Amino acid sequence: WKRHVAFGVRGSEVVLLQQVVTREGVDSGAITGYFGPATKVAVVKFQEKYISEILVPNGLKKGTGSVRASTRAKLNALVRVASVQ
């Protein structure tokens, strides 16, 4: 991910986001390509799963559901690891 992915966005980056959060066990697996309410909830759960890497460095205690720099960094790291395996 190179850009902010937010509520209401559609596209391939959202599909990949949904695939990763499903693989990480924080979503039920609906791959729609649309960043709607269910995806936002899944992103919050993902952020809270990796709280020490995503939230704590930003002074946050709860997920925001917004895919910004630290969330993108973790997503990118997980995608790189998966592509190597």
CYANA upper distance limits for C-alpha pairs under 8 A (distance plus 0.5 A):
  1 TRP  CA     13 GLU  CA      7.39
  1 TRP  CA     72 ARG  CA      6.32
  1 TRP  CA     73 ALA  CA      8.45
  1 TRP  CA     75 LEU  CA      8.18
  1 TRP  CA     76 ASN  CA      7.00
  2 LYS  CA     72 ARG  CA      8.07
  3 ARG  CA     68 ARG  CA      8.11
  4 HIS  CA     66 SER  CA      8.35
  4 HIS  CA     67 VAL  CA      6.22
  4 HIS  CA     68 ARG  CA      5.74
  4 HIS  CA     69 ALA  CA      8.07
  5 VAL  CA      9 VAL  CA      7.28
  5 VAL  CA     13 GLU  CA      8.15
  5 VAL  CA     14 VAL  CA      7.89
  5 VAL  CA     66 SER  CA      7.54
  5 VAL  CA     67 VAL  CA      5.78
  5 VAL  CA     68 ARG  CA      7.67
  6 ALA  CA     35 PHE  CA      7.25
  6 ALA  CA     66 SER  CA      6.36
  6 ALA  CA     67 VAL  CA      6.90
  7 PHE  CA     35 PHE  CA      5.59
  7 PHE  CA     36 GLY  CA      6.25
  7 PHE  CA     37 PRO  CA      8.11
  7 PHE  CA     40 LYS  CA      7.45
  7 PHE  CA     66 SER  CA      8.14
  8 GLY  CA     34 TYR  CA      7.22
  8 GLY  CA     35 PHE  CA      5.75
  8 GLY  CA     36 GLY  CA      6.39
  9 VAL  CA     14 VAL  CA      7.87
  9 VAL  CA     34 TYR  CA      6.51
  9 VAL  CA     35 PHE  CA      5.87
  9 VAL  CA     36 GLY  CA      8.49
 10 ARG  CA     14 VAL  CA      6.70
 10 ARG  CA     33 GLY  CA      5.87
 10 ARG  CA     34 TYR  CA      4.96
 10 ARG  CA     35 PHE  CA      6.73
 11 GLY  CA     15 VAL  CA      6.99
 11 GLY  CA     33 GLY  CA      5.79
 11 GLY  CA     34 TYR  CA      7.32
 12 SER  CA     16 LEU  CA      6.75
 12 SER  CA     33 GLY  CA      6.96
 13 GLU  CA     17 LEU  CA      6.61
 13 GLU  CA     33 GLY  CA      8.28
 14 VAL  CA     18 GLN  CA      6.55
 14 VAL  CA     33 GLY  CA      5.55
 14 VAL  CA     34 TYR  CA      6.78
 14 VAL  CA     35 PHE  CA      6.77
 15 VAL  CA     19 GLN  CA      6.70
 15 VAL  CA     31 ILE  CA      6.53
 15 VAL  CA     32 THR  CA      7.12
 15 VAL  CA     33 GLY  CA      4.97
 15 VAL  CA     34 TYR  CA      8.04
 16 LEU  CA     20 VAL  CA      6.71
 17 LEU  CA     21 VAL  CA      6.75
 17 LEU  CA     75 LEU  CA      8.19
 18 GLN  CA     22 THR  CA      6.54
 18 GLN  CA     27 ASP  CA      8.31
 18 GLN  CA     29 GLY  CA      7.71
 18 GLN  CA     30 ALA  CA      7.86
 18 GLN  CA     31 ILE  CA      6.27
 18 GLN  CA     32 THR  CA      8.45
 18 GLN  CA     33 GLY  CA      8.08
 18 GLN  CA     39 THR  CA      7.42
 19 GLN  CA     23 ARG  CA      6.65
 19 GLN  CA     29 GLY  CA      7.70
 19 GLN  CA     31 ILE  CA      7.23
 20 VAL  CA     24 GLU  CA      6.56
 20 VAL  CA     75 LEU  CA      7.85
 20 VAL  CA     78 LEU  CA      8.40
 20 VAL  CA     79 VAL  CA      8.07
 21 VAL  CA     25 GLY  CA      6.83
 21 VAL  CA     26 VAL  CA      6.05
 21 VAL  CA     27 ASP  CA      6.31
 21 VAL  CA     42 ALA  CA      7.04
 21 VAL  CA     43 VAL  CA      7.61
 21 VAL  CA     46 PHE  CA      7.03
 22 THR  CA     26 VAL  CA      6.39
 22 THR  CA     27 ASP  CA      5.23
 22 THR  CA     28 SER  CA      6.66
 22 THR  CA     29 GLY  CA      5.54
 24 GLU  CA     46 PHE  CA      8.06
 26 VAL  CA     42 ALA  CA      6.06
 26 VAL  CA     43 VAL  CA      8.41
 26 VAL  CA     45 LYS  CA      6.34
 26 VAL  CA     46 PHE  CA      6.55
 27 ASP  CA     39 THR  CA      8.30
 27 ASP  CA     42 ALA  CA      5.79
 34 TYR  CA     39 THR  CA      8.42
 35 PHE  CA     39 THR  CA      5.94
 35 PHE  CA     40 LYS  CA      7.35
 36 GLY  CA     40 LYS  CA      6.81
 37 PRO  CA     41 VAL  CA      6.82
 38 ALA  CA     42 ALA  CA      6.75
 39 THR  CA     43 VAL  CA      6.61
 40 LYS  CA     44 VAL  CA      6.78
 40 LYS  CA     65 GLY  CA      5.31
 40 LYS  CA     66 SER  CA      7.80
 41 VAL  CA     45 LYS  CA      6.85
 41 VAL  CA     65 GLY  CA      6.98
 42 ALA  CA     46 PHE  CA      6.60
 42 ALA  CA     65 GLY  CA      8.13
 43 VAL  CA     47 GLN  CA      6.55
 43 VAL  CA     63 GLY  CA      8.03
 43 VAL  CA     64 THR  CA      8.35
 43 VAL  CA     65 GLY  CA      5.42
 43 VAL  CA     66 SER  CA      7.72
 43 VAL  CA     67 VAL  CA      8.02
 44 VAL  CA     48 GLU  CA      6.68
 44 VAL  CA     62 LYS  CA      8.10
 44 VAL  CA     63 GLY  CA      4.88
 44 VAL  CA     64 THR  CA      6.25
 44 VAL  CA     65 GLY  CA      5.04
 44 VAL  CA     66 SER  CA      8.37
 45 LYS  CA     49 LYS  CA      6.53
 45 LYS  CA     63 GLY  CA      7.40
 46 PHE  CA     50 TYR  CA      6.94
 46 PHE  CA     63 GLY  CA      8.46
 47 GLN  CA     51 ILE  CA      6.25
 47 GLN  CA     54 ILE  CA      6.52
 47 GLN  CA     55 LEU  CA      7.22
 47 GLN  CA     62 LYS  CA      8.36
 47 GLN  CA     63 GLY  CA      5.79
 47 GLN  CA     64 THR  CA      8.32
 47 GLN  CA     65 GLY  CA      8.19
 47 GLN  CA     71 THR  CA      7.34
 48 GLU  CA     54 ILE  CA      8.41
 48 GLU  CA     55 LEU  CA      7.83
 48 GLU  CA     62 LYS  CA      6.96
 48 GLU  CA     63 GLY  CA      6.15
 50 TYR  CA     54 ILE  CA      6.46
 50 TYR  CA     55 LEU  CA      8.11
 51 ILE  CA     55 LEU  CA      5.39
 51 ILE  CA     56 VAL  CA      6.56
 51 ILE  CA     61 LYS  CA      8.07
 52 SER  CA     56 VAL  CA      5.63
 52 SER  CA     57 PRO  CA      7.59
 53 GLU  CA     57 PRO  CA      7.17
 53 GLU  CA     70 SER  CA      7.90
 53 GLU  CA     74 LYS  CA      8.03
 54 ILE  CA     58 ASN  CA      7.63
 54 ILE  CA     70 SER  CA      5.68
 54 ILE  CA     71 THR  CA      6.22
 54 ILE  CA     74 LYS  CA      7.86
 55 LEU  CA     59 GLY  CA      6.84
 55 LEU  CA     60 LEU  CA      5.32
 55 LEU  CA     61 LYS  CA      6.71
 55 LEU  CA     62 LYS  CA      7.57
 55 LEU  CA     63 GLY  CA      7.43
 55 LEU  CA     70 SER  CA      8.38
 56 VAL  CA     60 LEU  CA      5.93
 56 VAL  CA     61 LYS  CA      7.13
 67 VAL  CA     71 THR  CA      5.97
 67 VAL  CA     72 ARG  CA      6.59
 68 ARG  CA     72 ARG  CA      6.35
 69 ALA  CA     73 ALA  CA      6.57
 70 SER  CA     74 LYS  CA      6.89
 71 THR  CA     75 LEU  CA      6.68
 72 ARG  CA     76 ASN  CA      6.45
 73 ALA  CA     77 ALA  CA      6.65
 74 LYS  CA     78 LEU  CA      6.73
 75 LEU  CA     79 VAL  CA      6.71
 76 ASN  CA     80 ARG  CA      6.64
 77 ALA  CA     81 VAL  CA      6.77
 78 LEU  CA     82 ALA  CA      6.65
 79 VAL  CA     83 SER  CA      6.63
 80 ARG  CA     84 VAL  CA      6.89
 81 VAL  CA     85 GLN  CA      7.00
